[in-house]
């Protein structure tokens, strides 16, 4: 048995048993989500008092199909449909955070090199170092770069 008891179960005499009140909420939550309700709205309608991420994890948690420690609450068809719906709705998202994919913005270094190229004999590395020092300069004369290197 895991350290945390999944929502919908309670421990009675050392054994996990479905909590009838919570099981009704889980059934309602799954039904609402599969009918097209948003994750948050399905949680509110079902009365599941959990975070939206916890509820999202419920939709794909195989424990609800039953294990040796936990009796089944949902049918394999319900879990399969819910997992497919989670995947379908999240197809445009990426990574663990679920944040939308962002396209990288190209840095226009040519502008800086062209503008700063009037100093004779300066290499791009010299220009970059000078630009870094000017960016790190504070309005009161202190320099962030010096402070980071153990200076003032």
C-alpha positions as CSV (number, residue, x, y, z in Angstrom):
1,X,0.0,0.0,0.0
2,X,1.3,3.5,-0.8
3,X,2.1,6.1,1.8
4,X,-0.8,8.3,0.6
5,X,-4.3,7.0,0.3
6,X,-5.8,8.0,-3.0
7,X,-9.0,10.2,-3.0
8,X,-12.0,7.9,-2.8
9,X,-10.6,5.4,-0.4
10,X,-10.4,5.0,3.3
11,X,-8.6,2.6,5.6
12,X,-10.8,0.3,7.7
13,X,-9.1,-2.4,9.8
14,X,-5.9,-2.0,7.9
15,X,-7.6,-2.5,4.5
16,X,-8.4,0.1,1.8
17,X,-12.1,0.4,1.1
18,X,-14.0,2.7,-1.2
19,X,-15.5,5.7,0.6
20,X,-19.1,5.7,-0.8
21,X,-19.5,9.5,-0.6
22,X,-16.2,10.1,-2.4
23,X,-16.8,7.4,-4.9
24,X,-20.0,9.2,-6.0
25,X,-18.0,12.4,-6.4
26,X,-15.3,10.6,-8.5
27,X,-18.0,9.1,-10.7
28,X,-19.6,12.5,-11.2
29,X,-16.2,14.1,-11.8
30,X,-15.3,11.6,-14.5
31,X,-18.8,11.9,-16.1
32,X,-18.7,15.7,-16.2
33,X,-15.1,15.7,-17.6
34,X,-16.0,13.2,-20.3
35,X,-19.1,15.3,-21.2
36,X,-16.9,18.2,-22.0
37,X,-16.7,20.2,-18.8
38,X,-13.4,21.9,-18.1
39,X,-11.3,20.3,-15.4
40,X,-12.1,23.1,-12.9
41,X,-15.8,23.1,-13.7
42,X,-16.0,19.3,-13.4
43,X,-14.4,19.5,-10.0
44,X,-16.8,22.1,-8.8
45,X,-19.9,20.4,-10.1
46,X,-18.8,17.0,-8.6
47,X,-17.9,18.6,-5.3
48,X,-14.3,17.2,-5.3
49,X,-12.4,19.4,-3.0
50,X,-8.9,19.0,-4.5
51,X,-6.5,21.1,-6.5
52,X,-7.1,21.0,-10.3
53,X,-3.7,19.2,-10.7
54,X,-4.7,16.6,-8.2
55,X,-8.0,16.1,-10.1
56,X,-6.1,15.9,-13.4
57,X,-3.9,13.2,-12.0
58,X,-7.0,11.3,-10.8
59,X,-8.1,11.1,-14.5
60,X,-5.0,8.9,-15.3
61,X,-4.4,7.2,-12.0
62,X,-4.5,3.4,-12.5
63,X,-5.3,2.8,-8.8
64,X,-8.9,3.5,-9.6
65,X,-9.0,0.4,-11.8
66,X,-8.0,-1.7,-8.8
67,X,-4.8,-3.1,-7.5
68,X,-4.0,-5.8,-5.0
69,X,-4.4,-3.1,-2.2
70,X,-7.2,-1.0,-3.6
71,X,-10.5,-2.3,-4.9
72,X,-11.7,-0.9,-8.3
73,X,-13.8,2.2,-8.4
74,X,-14.0,2.8,-12.2
75,X,-14.3,0.6,-15.2
76,X,-11.4,0.2,-17.7
77,X,-13.5,1.9,-20.3
78,X,-14.0,5.0,-18.2
79,X,-10.3,5.3,-17.5
80,X,-9.4,4.7,-21.1
81,X,-11.8,7.4,-22.3
82,X,-10.6,9.8,-19.6
83,X,-6.9,9.3,-20.4
84,X,-7.7,9.8,-24.1
85,X,-9.5,13.0,-23.3
86,X,-6.7,14.3,-21.2
87,X,-4.2,13.6,-24.0
88,X,-6.5,15.1,-26.6
89,X,-7.1,18.3,-24.6
90,X,-3.4,18.7,-23.8
91,X,-2.1,18.0,-27.3
92,X,-1.0,21.6,-27.7
93,X,0.8,21.7,-24.4
94,X,4.3,20.5,-23.6
95,X,6.5,19.4,-20.7
96,X,5.6,18.7,-17.1
97,X,4.3,22.2,-16.5
98,X,1.7,22.0,-19.3
99,X,2.7,25.5,-20.4
100,X,2.2,26.3,-24.1
101,X,5.2,25.9,-26.4
102,X,6.9,29.2,-26.9
103,X,8.9,30.0,-30.0
104,X,12.4,31.4,-29.3
105,X,12.8,35.0,-30.2
106,X,15.9,35.6,-32.3
107,X,18.5,38.0,-30.8
108,X,19.5,40.6,-33.3
109,X,23.2,40.9,-32.5
110,X,24.0,42.5,-35.9
111,X,22.3,45.7,-34.7
112,X,24.7,46.0,-31.7
113,X,27.8,45.1,-33.7
114,X,26.9,47.5,-36.5
115,X,26.1,50.3,-34.1
116,X,29.2,49.8,-32.0
117,X,31.6,48.9,-34.9
118,X,32.9,52.5,-35.2
119,X,35.6,51.9,-32.6
120,X,38.6,50.7,-34.6
121,X,40.3,47.4,-33.7
122,X,37.5,46.2,-31.4
123,X,36.5,42.6,-31.8
124,X,33.0,41.3,-31.2
125,X,34.2,39.9,-27.8
126,X,35.4,43.4,-26.8
127,X,32.1,44.9,-27.8
128,X,30.2,42.3,-25.9
129,X,32.3,42.9,-22.8
130,X,31.8,46.7,-23.1
131,X,28.1,46.2,-23.6
132,X,27.9,43.9,-20.5
133,X,29.7,46.5,-18.4
134,X,27.3,49.2,-19.5
135,X,24.3,47.1,-18.9
136,X,25.5,46.2,-15.4
137,X,26.2,49.8,-14.5
138,X,23.8,51.2,-11.9
139,X,22.5,54.8,-11.9
140,X,24.5,55.6,-8.7
141,X,27.8,54.6,-10.3
142,X,28.2,51.2,-8.8
143,X,28.7,48.2,-11.1
144,X,26.9,44.9,-10.8
145,X,29.6,43.0,-12.6
146,X,32.2,44.3,-10.1
147,X,30.0,43.4,-7.1
148,X,29.6,39.9,-8.5
149,X,33.4,39.6,-8.9
150,X,34.1,40.6,-5.3
151,X,34.5,44.4,-6.0
152,X,32.7,47.2,-4.3
